[in-house]
Amino acid sequence: MTDTNGNAKTLAYLGRYHQRPMQPNTLKERLDAIHDRIAAAASTSGREADDVHLIAVSKTFPEEAIVAASALGQRAFGENK
């Protein structure tokens, strides 16, 4: 899917993800982008963004990545076994 300028957009619909052409590089940029998407989706559905909780997947990530995400305010982590 593209926007009015022909740029690819990221869609997360029913578990189907489409790659964004320019991915944020830092963990902070990625978390900010995810929170922006949550806020937009919540607004579209008439909900508050604070009603949506991001569960970060920690499986396969090194401890340093989890500590860094926690330092940026991410509090909920999960993994399946």
Residue pairs with C-beta under 8 A, 6 or more apart in sequence:
1 8
1 9
1 11
1 18
2 8
2 9
3 9
7 21
8 18
8 19
8 20
8 21
9 18
9 20
10 17
10 18
10 19
10 20
10 37
11 17
11 18
12 37
12 41
23 30
24 30
24 32
24 33
27 65
27 68
27 69
27 72
28 72
31 69
31 72
31 73
31 74
34 54
35 49
35 54
38 49
38 52
38 54
39 49
41 52
42 48
42 49
42 51
42 52
43 49
53 76
54 74
54 76
55 76
55 77
55 78
56 66
56 69
56 74
56 76
56 77
56 78
57 77
57 78
57 79
58 65
58 66
58 77
58 78
58 79
59 79
59 80
66 77
69 77
